[in-house]
């Protein structure tokens, strides 16, 4: 069963723009068995350029139902059917966003007639709806009106189904290249299709319920199906080892990235590459000596070191360590920069070391400066106390990330409808370990997404 859908909207971005018209035709592969259409009040103004394309004016939608008033009809008419559209990501994305505003997770199997046309009618230059209409000689009275475009797409689907390769191509697209015959014995295609299309972290378990792989995706279902469609020897070995799949929806991509990193380090899954080959050969690393002092040193990068930061050359690493040793008045001996390892260091004699080397400065005081120095080396952007916030699992929920004194503390979720103090935000997080990977993840995500720091 196919539910062929077309929407008209106020623009092209689901998060910003709204639906102005919905049309759905239910087609069983032989005949049309149901249809639905309605103008929709977008609760915002329709831009003049959009009216020029669609012919839908603000006056036409003024008394039309709002989306929440027709949501039930859309759910019911598409239930149990494959969601079909010409450029399905557009129409499906807008409907998912409208339902998300209502707190409902809308999920359907999807089929894109653009991609399907490319498989069944190869070699054509363009596959937009106008091109396919012209190729097949389809009559359309009003292009860019929802029902007219749906009926044109139905005729396109009919033409596709008449081709010998149609059935295989449809199965391949709907199942995202996953072969039913290659699934593990205890798995069904329906289980894969039931996975959430949300951002989060997923886990592959073996028959002993051990986690053998942890992954992150902004679309859990899509990414997992890609795993099962992969044909490499390693991928196929993992596919057959999977006995169960679990997941955590985070909504926030930063939360997913940080949780994935934590889970891989904690669970050490068999099929996760524990550490990629390093391009940088030297590092500053840290360790605590028998007297309780936080020590820093330079060495070749090795897996078992507690790495602060990495460098291409030893000279770069030594230069960086010497800089923070001077800036934070750290002991030369405790940074392995002195000429000896016993007695007072040279900087003690010129009053730039407070005596960690002689036992005059206690570890607690010294380690505070060493901690600040480590932050300076890792990334100045994390200095200070601040909170980051990002949209999470609903329109009224935010994921919050806390950095205190330059160290990542963890993340949690808050309801934006509630009046929250800084103390409430700090109390809402689950604590996670700070490490170099976390630093890279936070800095890169902030840079790419423009998250703002909220100081406290």
C-alpha positions as CSV (number, residue, x, y, z in Angstrom):
1,X,0.0,0.0,0.0
2,X,1.3,3.4,-0.9
3,X,0.3,6.8,0.5
4,X,1.4,9.4,-2.1
5,X,1.8,12.7,-0.4
6,X,2.5,16.3,-1.5
7,X,2.7,19.4,0.6
8,X,2.8,23.1,-0.2
9,X,4.7,25.2,2.3
10,X,5.7,28.8,3.1
11,X,9.4,27.9,2.4
12,X,11.9,25.1,2.3
13,X,13.1,24.8,5.9
14,X,10.9,22.5,8.1
15,X,12.2,24.1,11.3
16,X,11.3,27.6,10.2
17,X,8.5,27.3,7.6
18,X,5.0,25.8,7.8
19,X,2.6,23.8,5.7
20,X,-0.1,25.5,3.7
21,X,-1.7,22.5,1.9
22,X,-1.8,18.8,2.3
23,X,-2.9,16.1,-0.2
24,X,-2.7,12.3,0.2
25,X,-3.8,9.6,-2.2
26,X,-3.8,5.9,-1.1
27,X,-2.9,3.6,-4.0
28,X,-2.7,-0.1,-3.8
29,X,-0.5,-0.6,-6.9
30,X,-3.6,-1.1,-9.0
31,X,-6.1,1.6,-8.2
32,X,-6.7,4.6,-5.9
33,X,-8.6,3.5,-2.8
34,X,-8.7,6.7,-0.7
35,X,-7.8,10.4,-0.9
36,X,-7.5,13.4,1.4
37,X,-6.8,17.1,0.8
38,X,-6.9,20.3,2.8
39,X,-5.6,23.8,2.9
40,X,-3.8,24.5,6.2
41,X,-3.5,27.7,8.1
42,X,0.2,28.1,8.6
43,X,-0.2,30.6,11.4
44,X,2.2,32.9,9.7
45,X,2.3,35.0,6.5
46,X,2.9,33.3,3.1
47,X,5.7,35.1,1.3
48,X,4.7,36.8,-2.0
49,X,7.2,34.7,-4.0
50,X,5.6,31.5,-2.6
51,X,2.1,32.7,-3.5
52,X,3.4,33.4,-7.0
53,X,4.6,29.8,-7.3
54,X,1.6,28.0,-5.6
55,X,-1.2,30.4,-6.1
56,X,-2.1,30.0,-2.4
57,X,-2.8,33.3,-0.8
58,X,-3.0,34.4,2.9
59,X,-6.8,35.0,2.3
60,X,-7.2,31.4,1.1
61,X,-5.8,29.9,4.3
62,X,-7.1,32.4,6.8
63,X,-10.1,30.2,7.7
64,X,-8.5,26.9,6.9
65,X,-7.8,24.4,9.8
66,X,-4.5,24.6,11.6
67,X,-2.3,21.6,11.3
68,X,-3.2,20.2,14.7
69,X,-6.9,20.1,13.5
70,X,-6.1,17.8,10.6
71,X,-3.2,15.8,12.2
72,X,-5.4,12.8,13.1
73,X,-6.6,12.5,9.5
74,X,-3.0,12.6,8.2
75,X,-2.0,9.9,10.7
76,X,-4.9,7.6,9.8
77,X,-4.8,7.9,6.0
78,X,-1.1,7.1,5.9
79,X,-1.1,4.4,8.6
80,X,0.3,1.1,7.4
81,X,1.3,2.5,4.0
82,X,4.6,3.4,2.5
83,X,5.0,7.2,2.4
84,X,5.7,8.2,-1.2
85,X,6.7,11.6,-2.5
86,X,8.7,13.1,-5.3
87,X,11.7,14.2,-3.1
88,X,10.4,12.4,-0.1
89,X,12.9,14.1,2.3
90,X,11.1,17.4,1.8
91,X,7.5,16.3,2.4
92,X,8.3,13.7,5.1
93,X,10.6,16.2,6.9
94,X,7.9,18.9,7.0
95,X,5.3,16.4,8.4
96,X,7.7,15.1,11.0
97,X,8.4,18.6,12.1
98,X,4.7,19.5,12.3
99,X,4.0,16.4,14.4
100,X,7.0,17.1,16.6
101,X,5.5,20.5,17.5
102,X,2.5,18.5,18.8
103,X,4.8,16.1,20.8
104,X,4.1,13.2,18.4
105,X,6.7,11.0,16.7
106,X,5.5,10.4,13.1
107,X,7.2,7.4,11.5
108,X,6.5,5.8,8.2
109,X,8.5,3.7,5.7
110,X,9.5,6.1,2.9
111,X,9.9,5.8,-0.9
112,X,11.3,8.7,-3.0
113,X,10.1,8.7,-6.7
114,X,13.0,10.8,-7.7
115,X,15.5,8.1,-6.6
116,X,13.2,5.4,-7.9
117,X,12.9,7.1,-11.3
118,X,16.7,7.2,-11.6
119,X,16.8,3.4,-11.0
120,X,14.0,2.5,-13.4
121,X,14.6,5.2,-16.1
122,X,18.4,5.6,-16.1
123,X,20.3,7.9,-18.3
124,X,18.0,11.0,-18.2
125,X,19.5,14.3,-17.4
126,X,16.9,15.6,-14.9
127,X,14.4,13.8,-12.7
128,X,12.3,16.6,-11.2
129,X,8.6,16.3,-11.4
130,X,8.3,18.6,-14.4
131,X,10.8,16.5,-16.3
132,X,9.0,13.2,-15.5
133,X,5.6,14.8,-16.4
134,X,7.0,15.8,-19.8
135,X,8.6,12.4,-20.4
136,X,5.4,10.4,-19.6
137,X,3.0,13.0,-21.1
138,X,1.1,13.4,-17.9
139,X,-1.6,16.1,-17.9
140,X,-1.5,18.4,-14.9
141,X,-4.0,21.3,-14.5
142,X,-2.3,23.2,-11.7
143,X,1.3,22.5,-10.9
144,X,2.4,23.3,-7.4
145,X,-1.0,22.6,-5.9
146,X,-0.9,19.6,-3.6
147,X,-3.6,17.3,-5.1
148,X,-2.6,18.0,-8.7
149,X,1.0,17.1,-7.9
150,X,0.0,14.0,-6.0
151,X,-2.1,12.8,-8.9
152,X,0.9,13.4,-11.2
153,X,3.1,11.4,-8.8
154,X,0.5,8.5,-8.8
155,X,0.7,8.3,-12.6
156,X,4.5,8.4,-12.4
157,X,4.4,5.5,-9.8
158,X,2.0,3.6,-12.1
159,X,4.5,4.0,-15.0
160,X,7.4,2.8,-12.7
161,X,5.4,-0.2,-11.5
162,X,4.9,-1.3,-15.1
163,X,8.7,-1.7,-15.5
164,X,10.4,-5.1,-14.8
165,X,12.9,-3.7,-12.4
166,X,10.4,-1.8,-10.3
167,X,9.7,-4.4,-7.5
168,X,13.4,-4.9,-6.7
169,X,14.1,-1.2,-6.9
170,X,11.3,-0.3,-4.5
171,X,12.4,-3.0,-2.0
172,X,15.9,-1.7,-2.2
173,X,14.9,1.9,-1.6
174,X,12.3,1.3,1.1
175,X,14.7,-1.0,3.0
176,X,17.7,1.2,2.4
177,X,19.6,-1.5,0.7
178,X,19.2,-4.0,3.5
179,X,18.6,-7.6,2.2
180,X,16.1,-9.6,4.3
181,X,18.1,-12.8,3.7
182,X,21.2,-11.2,5.2
183,X,19.6,-10.2,8.5
184,X,20.5,-12.2,11.7
185,X,18.0,-15.1,12.4
186,X,16.3,-13.3,15.3
187,X,15.8,-10.0,13.4
188,X,13.0,-8.8,11.1
189,X,12.8,-5.9,8.7
190,X,9.9,-4.6,10.7
191,X,12.1,-4.3,13.8
192,X,14.6,-2.1,11.8
193,X,11.8,0.0,10.4
194,X,10.4,0.5,13.9
195,X,13.7,2.2,15.1
196,X,13.4,5.9,15.9
197,X,14.4,8.5,13.2
198,X,15.8,10.7,16.0
199,X,19.3,11.8,17.1
200,X,20.9,9.6,19.7
201,X,23.2,6.7,20.5
202,X,22.6,3.1,19.6
203,X,24.0,-0.2,20.9
204,X,24.5,-3.6,19.2
205,X,24.3,-6.5,21.6
206,X,25.4,-10.1,21.0
207,X,23.5,-13.2,22.3
208,X,25.1,-12.8,25.7
209,X,23.8,-9.2,25.9
210,X,27.3,-7.8,25.7
211,X,27.6,-4.5,23.8
212,X,29.7,-5.2,20.8
213,X,29.3,-1.8,19.0
214,X,28.3,1.8,20.0
215,X,27.4,4.4,17.4
216,X,25.9,7.9,17.2
217,X,23.6,9.4,14.5
218,X,21.2,12.2,14.0
219,X,18.9,9.6,12.5
220,X,19.3,6.3,14.4
221,X,17.2,4.2,12.0
222,X,18.9,5.4,8.9
223,X,22.4,4.8,10.4
224,X,21.6,1.3,11.7
225,X,20.1,0.3,8.3
226,X,23.3,1.5,6.7
227,X,25.2,-0.9,9.0
228,X,23.0,-3.8,7.8
229,X,23.3,-2.8,4.2
230,X,27.2,-2.7,4.3
231,X,28.9,-5.5,2.4
232,X,32.4,-5.4,3.7
233,X,33.7,-8.6,5.5
234,X,34.0,-6.8,8.8
235,X,30.5,-5.3,8.5
236,X,28.9,-8.7,7.6
237,X,30.7,-10.4,10.5
238,X,29.3,-7.8,12.9
239,X,25.8,-8.0,11.3
240,X,25.6,-11.8,12.1
241,X,26.8,-11.2,15.7
242,X,24.0,-8.7,16.5
243,X,21.3,-10.3,18.7
244,X,19.6,-7.1,19.9
245,X,19.6,-3.4,19.4
246,X,19.0,-0.8,22.0
247,X,19.2,3.0,21.9
248,X,19.1,6.3,23.8
249,X,17.4,9.2,22.0
250,X,19.2,12.4,23.0
251,X,17.7,14.9,20.6
252,X,20.9,17.0,20.9
253,X,23.7,16.0,18.6
254,X,26.3,17.3,21.1
255,X,24.8,15.0,23.8
256,X,24.9,12.1,21.4
257,X,28.6,12.8,20.6
258,X,29.6,13.0,24.2
259,X,27.5,10.0,25.3
260,X,29.0,7.9,22.5
261,X,32.5,8.8,23.5
262,X,31.8,8.0,27.1
263,X,30.2,4.7,26.3
264,X,33.0,3.5,24.0
265,X,35.6,4.3,26.7
266,X,33.5,2.6,29.4
267,X,32.2,-0.5,27.5
268,X,35.1,-1.1,25.2
269,X,32.9,-2.7,22.5
270,X,34.6,-5.3,20.3
271,X,33.8,-3.7,17.0
272,X,34.6,-0.1,17.9
273,X,38.0,1.0,16.9
274,X,39.4,2.0,20.2
275,X,41.9,4.4,18.9
276,X,42.5,5.7,15.4
277,X,46.1,5.8,14.1
278,X,47.6,9.1,15.4
279,X,49.0,11.6,12.9
280,X,50.8,13.4,15.8
281,X,53.7,11.6,17.3
282,X,54.5,13.5,20.5
283,X,52.4,14.6,23.5
284,X,52.3,16.3,26.9
285,X,51.0,13.7,29.3
286,X,50.1,13.9,33.0
287,X,50.5,11.5,35.9
288,X,50.5,11.8,39.7
289,X,53.7,10.9,41.5
290,X,54.1,9.0,44.8
291,X,54.0,12.2,46.8
292,X,50.6,13.3,45.2
293,X,51.9,16.0,42.9
294,X,50.4,16.4,39.4
295,X,53.3,15.9,37.1
296,X,53.6,16.8,33.4
297,X,56.1,15.5,30.8
298,X,56.7,15.1,27.1
299,X,56.9,11.7,25.4
300,X,56.1,9.9,22.2
301,X,52.4,9.3,22.0
302,X,51.3,6.0,23.4
303,X,48.0,4.4,24.1
304,X,48.5,4.0,27.8
305,X,49.4,7.6,28.5
306,X,47.0,10.1,30.1
307,X,47.4,12.6,27.2
308,X,46.9,16.3,27.7
309,X,47.6,17.4,24.1
310,X,49.4,16.1,21.1
311,X,52.0,17.6,18.7
312,X,53.7,16.7,15.5
313,X,57.3,17.3,16.8
314,X,59.0,16.9,20.2
315,X,60.1,20.6,20.0
316,X,56.5,21.8,19.8
317,X,55.5,19.7,22.8
318,X,58.5,20.8,24.9
319,X,57.9,24.4,23.9
320,X,54.3,24.3,25.0
321,X,55.2,22.6,28.3
322,X,57.9,25.2,29.0
323,X,55.4,28.0,28.3
324,X,52.8,26.8,30.8
325,X,55.5,25.9,33.3
326,X,56.7,29.5,33.3
327,X,53.2,31.1,33.1
328,X,51.8,29.1,36.0
329,X,55.0,29.0,38.0
330,X,55.2,25.2,38.0
331,X,58.2,23.3,39.3
332,X,60.8,22.4,36.6
333,X,61.3,19.0,38.2
334,X,57.6,18.3,38.3
335,X,57.5,19.1,34.5
336,X,60.6,17.0,33.7
337,X,62.3,20.2,32.5
338,X,65.0,20.6,35.1
339,X,68.6,19.4,34.8
340,X,68.1,17.0,37.7
341,X,65.3,15.2,39.6
342,X,66.4,15.8,43.2
343,X,66.8,19.0,45.3
344,X,65.5,22.4,44.4
345,X,65.0,23.3,40.7
346,X,66.5,26.3,39.1
347,X,63.2,28.2,39.1
348,X,63.0,27.8,42.9
349,X,66.2,29.7,43.3
350,X,64.9,32.6,41.2
351,X,61.6,32.6,43.1
352,X,59.5,31.3,40.2
353,X,58.7,27.9,41.9
354,X,57.1,27.8,45.3
355,X,58.9,24.7,46.4
356,X,57.1,21.6,45.2
357,X,60.6,20.2,44.5
358,X,61.7,20.8,48.1
359,X,58.4,19.8,49.8
360,X,57.7,23.4,50.8
361,X,54.5,23.7,48.6
362,X,51.9,21.1,49.4
363,X,50.4,19.0,46.5
364,X,46.9,20.4,47.0
365,X,48.1,24.0,46.2
366,X,50.5,23.0,43.5
367,X,47.9,20.8,41.7
368,X,45.5,23.7,41.4
369,X,47.9,25.5,39.2
370,X,48.8,22.4,37.3
371,X,45.2,21.9,36.6
372,X,44.8,25.4,35.3
373,X,47.9,24.9,33.1
374,X,46.4,21.7,31.6
375,X,43.3,23.6,30.6
376,X,45.4,26.3,29.0
377,X,47.2,23.7,26.9
378,X,44.1,21.7,26.0
379,X,42.0,24.6,24.8
380,X,41.7,28.2,26.0
381,X,38.0,28.2,24.8
382,X,37.1,26.0,27.8
383,X,38.5,28.3,30.4
384,X,36.0,29.6,33.0
385,X,32.6,28.5,34.2
386,X,29.8,28.2,31.6
387,X,26.8,26.3,30.4
388,X,25.9,25.4,26.8
389,X,22.3,24.7,25.7
390,X,21.0,22.9,22.7
391,X,17.5,21.8,21.5
392,X,16.8,18.3,22.7
393,X,14.0,15.7,22.4
394,X,11.1,18.2,22.1
395,X,10.4,21.8,21.4
396,X,10.2,22.6,25.2
397,X,13.3,20.6,26.2
398,X,16.9,21.7,26.1
399,X,20.1,19.7,26.7
400,X,22.5,21.5,28.9
401,X,26.3,21.0,29.2
402,X,28.3,22.3,32.1
403,X,32.0,23.3,32.0
404,X,33.4,24.4,35.4
405,X,36.9,25.8,35.8
406,X,37.6,24.6,32.3
407,X,36.6,21.0,33.0
408,X,33.6,19.3,31.4
409,X,31.2,18.2,34.2
410,X,28.5,16.4,32.2
411,X,25.1,17.0,30.6
412,X,21.4,16.7,31.3
413,X,18.0,18.0,30.3
414,X,15.6,20.8,31.4
415,X,12.1,21.8,30.6
416,X,12.1,25.4,29.1
417,X,8.6,25.9,30.3
418,X,9.8,26.0,33.9
419,X,11.5,28.9,35.6
420,X,15.0,27.7,36.3
421,X,17.9,29.2,38.3
422,X,21.5,28.6,37.5
423,X,21.5,26.2,40.5
424,X,18.7,24.2,38.9
425,X,20.6,23.9,35.7
426,X,23.7,22.7,37.5
427,X,21.7,20.2,39.5
428,X,20.1,18.7,36.4
429,X,23.2,17.1,34.9
430,X,24.6,13.6,35.0
431,X,28.3,13.8,35.7
432,X,30.8,12.4,33.0
433,X,34.5,12.3,32.8
434,X,36.6,15.1,31.3
435,X,39.2,14.0,28.8
436,X,40.9,15.2,25.6
437,X,38.3,13.7,23.3
438,X,35.6,15.6,25.2
439,X,37.5,18.8,24.6
440,X,37.8,18.2,20.9
441,X,34.1,17.3,20.7
442,X,32.8,20.3,22.5
443,X,35.1,22.8,20.7
444,X,34.3,21.5,17.3
445,X,30.5,21.3,17.9
446,X,30.4,24.9,19.3
447,X,32.4,26.1,16.3
448,X,30.2,24.4,13.8
449,X,26.8,25.2,15.4
450,X,27.4,28.6,17.1
451,X,26.3,27.6,20.6
452,X,26.5,30.4,23.0
453,X,28.2,30.3,26.4
454,X,26.1,31.2,29.5
455,X,28.5,32.2,32.2
456,X,27.9,31.4,35.9
